[in-house]
Amino acid sequence: MRFASLGSGSQGNALVVDAGETKVLVDCGFSTRMATARLARLGTCAEDLAAILVTHEHGDHVAGVFSLAGRYRIPVYLTHGTHAAAARGRSGLPECRLIDGHAPFAVGCLEVQPFPVPHDAREPVQYAFSDGAHRLGVLTDSGSITPHIVDVLGLCDALVLECNHDQGLLAASRYPTHLKRRIAGRFGHLENGQAAALLQQVDTRRLQHLVAAHLSQENNRPRLAAAALATALGCDEDWIGVADQDGGFDWRQLI
């Protein structure tokens, strides 16, 4: 089992999870042309995808989902609320499967566990993945941490974890007050300290990879995110991966 990112940030997000016989894409905030180019950079292609799993309807996560799925005949999985909120372009989908945000389901040889998160969207979820031997947890676009999130993300072999902003940088930024409140609110985005606090609540004994994701280019810095997570884990900052907007991150293998 391995995973990689096509890009992560406010201009577009997409994550590939590969369990050998089964590859899935989590979100696609990029055009079809850009997504296929970035998939090729990872040595794969859209024809290899068994599904696209959608977290929520915001454009940086869903903008390219329907066009990519329609062109390459890829099934799309999303909650009822996201389906209703992301109506534009979905009429051409080959297959649209509505999911329960609390109920695991299978895609090929992957077990997918969706879980609800507090975010300002219609019915947002994030996902954990298992191939029977390894477990990957993905958490972005959550304004706060719930006990259920802690439960789901325990004993993962890898985590992709939102570090959207640094509290001080956001407070001093040029953003208008209402936007600062939205980002920092309980239905906004996780800041570095919140992500670090989550790590102190979950069981990380099996953790092989930790990647900070969805960093704000305006209100965060990779070194600040890495330092916060490293302090929580008691590890070197160099061990923490950081996803970026243009390159995402390359394949990370679970062993």
C-alpha positions as CSV (number, residue, x, y, z in Angstrom):
1,M,0.0,0.0,0.0
2,R,1.3,3.4,-0.9
3,F,0.0,7.0,-1.3
4,A,1.0,10.2,-3.0
5,S,-0.4,13.7,-3.6
6,L,-1.0,15.6,-6.8
7,G,-1.1,18.9,-4.9
8,S,-2.3,20.2,-1.6
9,G,-3.6,23.7,-0.8
10,S,-6.3,26.3,-1.4
11,Q,-5.7,26.1,-5.2
12,G,-6.4,22.4,-5.5
13,N,-6.2,19.0,-3.8
14,A,-6.0,15.4,-4.8
15,L,-4.5,12.3,-3.2
16,V,-3.9,8.9,-4.7
17,V,-4.1,5.7,-2.6
18,D,-2.7,2.6,-4.2
19,A,-3.2,-0.9,-2.9
20,G,-1.7,-2.7,-5.8
21,E,-4.8,-4.0,-7.6
22,T,-6.9,-0.9,-6.5
23,K,-6.1,2.8,-7.0
24,V,-8.4,5.5,-5.8
25,L,-8.3,9.3,-6.0
26,V,-9.4,11.4,-3.0
27,D,-10.8,14.6,-4.4
28,C,-9.7,16.4,-7.6
29,G,-9.5,20.2,-7.4
30,F,-7.5,20.3,-10.7
31,S,-8.6,20.4,-14.3
32,T,-8.6,17.1,-16.2
33,R,-5.5,18.2,-18.1
34,M,-3.6,19.1,-15.0
35,A,-4.7,16.0,-13.1
36,T,-3.7,13.6,-15.8
37,A,-0.3,15.4,-16.1
38,R,0.3,15.1,-12.4
39,L,-0.9,11.4,-12.4
40,A,1.6,10.8,-15.1
41,R,4.3,12.4,-13.0
42,L,3.6,9.7,-10.5
43,G,3.8,7.0,-13.1
44,T,0.1,6.3,-13.2
45,C,-3.0,7.4,-15.2
46,A,-6.7,8.1,-14.8
47,E,-7.6,4.8,-16.5
48,D,-6.1,3.0,-13.5
49,L,-8.4,4.6,-11.0
50,A,-11.2,2.4,-9.6
51,A,-13.0,5.4,-7.9
52,I,-12.9,9.0,-7.0
53,L,-13.8,9.7,-3.4
54,V,-15.1,13.2,-2.6
55,T,-14.7,14.8,0.8
56,H,-16.9,17.9,0.3
57,E,-18.1,20.3,-2.3
58,H,-15.6,23.2,-2.0
59,G,-14.0,24.0,-5.3
60,D,-10.4,23.2,-4.3
61,H,-11.5,19.6,-3.7
62,V,-14.3,19.0,-6.3
63,A,-13.7,21.4,-9.2
64,G,-12.2,18.7,-11.5
65,V,-14.0,15.6,-10.1
66,F,-16.9,15.4,-12.5
67,S,-15.0,16.2,-15.7
68,L,-12.3,13.6,-14.9
69,A,-14.8,11.0,-13.9
70,G,-17.0,11.6,-17.0
71,R,-14.1,11.5,-19.4
72,Y,-12.6,8.3,-18.0
73,R,-15.8,6.6,-16.8
74,I,-14.7,6.5,-13.1
75,P,-17.3,5.9,-10.3
76,V,-17.6,8.7,-7.8
77,Y,-18.4,8.2,-4.1
78,L,-19.8,11.1,-2.0
79,T,-22.3,11.8,0.7
80,H,-25.9,12.8,0.0
81,G,-25.2,16.3,1.2
82,T,-22.1,16.7,-1.0
83,H,-24.0,15.3,-3.9
84,A,-26.8,17.9,-3.4
85,A,-24.3,20.8,-2.9
86,A,-22.0,19.9,-5.8
87,A,-24.6,19.7,-8.5
88,R,-22.7,21.5,-11.3
89,G,-21.4,19.1,-13.9
90,R,-22.4,15.9,-12.2
91,S,-25.1,15.0,-14.8
92,G,-22.5,13.4,-17.1
93,L,-21.2,11.0,-14.4
94,P,-21.0,7.4,-15.4
95,E,-21.7,6.2,-11.9
96,C,-22.4,8.1,-8.7
97,R,-22.6,6.2,-5.4
98,L,-24.0,7.9,-2.3
99,I,-22.3,6.9,0.9
100,D,-23.2,7.0,4.6
101,G,-20.6,9.1,6.4
102,H,-20.4,6.6,9.2
103,A,-20.4,3.3,7.3
104,P,-17.3,1.6,5.8
105,F,-17.4,0.3,2.3
106,A,-15.1,-1.5,-0.1
107,V,-13.5,-0.4,-3.3
108,G,-11.7,-3.3,-4.8
109,C,-9.2,-4.6,-2.2
110,L,-9.4,-1.4,-0.1
111,E,-11.7,-0.9,2.8
112,V,-12.7,2.7,3.1
113,Q,-13.9,4.2,6.3
114,P,-15.5,7.7,5.9
115,F,-15.9,9.8,9.0
116,P,-17.7,13.2,9.5
117,V,-15.7,16.3,10.3
118,P,-16.7,19.8,11.5
119,H,-16.3,22.0,8.4
120,D,-18.5,24.6,6.7
121,A,-19.8,22.3,4.0
122,R,-23.0,20.4,3.5
123,E,-22.0,16.9,4.7
124,P,-18.2,16.8,4.8
125,V,-16.2,13.6,5.5
126,Q,-12.7,12.5,5.5
127,Y,-11.4,8.9,4.9
128,A,-9.3,6.2,6.4
129,F,-8.1,3.3,4.2
130,S,-7.0,-0.2,4.9
131,D,-5.7,-3.1,2.7
132,G,-5.9,-5.6,5.6
133,A,-2.3,-5.1,6.6
134,H,-1.9,-1.3,6.8
135,R,-4.0,1.7,7.6
136,L,-3.8,5.3,6.2
137,G,-5.7,8.2,7.8
138,V,-6.5,11.4,5.9
139,L,-7.7,14.5,7.8
140,T,-8.0,17.9,6.1
141,D,-10.7,20.6,6.1
142,S,-11.7,20.2,9.7
143,G,-12.1,23.2,12.0
144,S,-11.8,21.2,15.2
145,I,-11.1,17.7,16.6
146,T,-13.9,15.4,17.8
147,P,-13.7,12.2,19.8
148,H,-14.8,10.2,16.7
149,I,-11.9,11.6,14.7
150,V,-9.5,10.6,17.4
151,D,-10.9,7.1,17.4
152,V,-10.8,6.7,13.7
153,L,-7.2,7.9,13.3
154,G,-5.7,5.7,16.1
155,L,-3.1,3.1,15.2
156,C,-2.6,4.3,11.6
157,D,0.6,3.4,9.7
158,A,0.4,6.8,8.0
159,L,-1.3,10.1,8.5
160,V,-2.0,13.0,6.1
161,L,-2.9,15.8,8.5
162,E,-4.0,19.3,7.9
163,C,-1.8,22.1,9.1
164,N,-3.6,24.9,7.4
165,H,-2.4,27.9,9.3
166,D,-0.2,29.3,12.0
167,Q,-2.3,31.2,14.6
168,G,0.0,34.2,14.7
169,L,0.4,34.5,11.0
170,L,-3.3,34.3,10.4
171,A,-4.0,37.0,13.0
172,A,-1.4,39.3,11.4
173,S,-2.5,38.6,7.8
174,R,-4.2,40.9,5.3
175,Y,-7.3,38.7,5.4
176,P,-10.6,40.5,6.4
177,T,-11.8,39.8,9.9
178,H,-14.7,37.7,8.8
179,L,-12.4,35.4,6.8
180,K,-10.0,35.1,9.7
181,R,-12.9,34.1,12.0
182,R,-14.1,31.5,9.5
183,I,-10.7,29.9,9.0
184,A,-10.0,29.8,12.8
185,G,-13.5,28.8,13.8
186,R,-14.6,25.4,14.8
187,F,-16.0,24.7,11.3
188,G,-12.9,26.1,9.5
189,H,-9.4,24.7,9.3
190,L,-6.9,23.1,11.6
191,E,-3.9,25.2,12.7
192,N,-0.5,23.8,13.5
193,G,-1.2,23.6,17.3
194,Q,-4.5,21.8,16.8
195,A,-2.8,19.2,14.5
196,A,-0.1,18.7,17.1
197,A,-2.7,18.3,19.9
198,L,-4.4,15.6,17.8
199,L,-1.2,13.7,17.6
200,Q,-0.9,13.7,21.4
201,Q,-4.4,12.1,21.6
202,V,-4.1,9.3,19.0
203,D,-2.0,6.1,19.3
204,T,1.0,6.7,17.0
205,R,3.0,3.5,17.8
206,R,2.6,2.2,14.2
207,L,3.2,5.5,12.5
208,Q,5.6,5.2,9.5
209,H,4.7,8.4,7.7
210,L,3.3,11.8,8.8
211,V,2.6,14.4,6.1
212,A,1.4,18.0,6.9
213,A,-1.1,19.0,4.2
214,H,-3.4,21.8,3.1
215,L,-0.9,24.5,4.2
216,S,-2.0,28.1,3.5
217,Q,0.6,29.8,1.4
218,E,-0.3,33.1,3.0
219,N,-0.8,32.0,6.7
220,N,1.7,29.2,7.3
221,R,5.2,28.1,6.6
222,P,6.4,24.5,6.1
223,R,9.0,24.8,8.9
224,L,6.4,25.9,11.4
225,A,4.1,23.0,10.6
226,A,6.9,20.5,10.7
227,A,8.2,21.9,14.0
228,A,4.7,21.7,15.6
229,L,4.2,18.1,14.6
230,A,7.8,17.0,15.4
231,T,7.4,18.5,18.9
232,A,4.2,16.5,19.5
233,L,5.8,13.3,18.3
234,G,9.2,13.9,19.8
235,C,11.0,13.3,16.5
236,D,13.3,15.3,14.2
237,E,11.6,17.9,12.0
238,D,13.2,16.3,8.9
239,W,11.1,13.2,9.5
240,I,7.9,15.2,8.9
241,G,6.7,15.4,5.3
242,V,5.1,18.5,4.0
243,A,2.8,18.5,1.0
244,D,2.9,21.6,-1.3
245,Q,0.6,23.1,-3.8
246,D,2.5,22.5,-7.0
247,G,4.2,19.2,-6.3
248,G,2.1,17.5,-3.5
249,F,4.4,14.7,-2.5
250,D,5.8,11.6,-4.1
251,W,4.9,8.0,-3.3
252,R,5.2,6.9,0.3
253,Q,5.3,3.2,0.8
254,L,3.8,1.4,3.8
255,I,5.8,-1.7,4.9
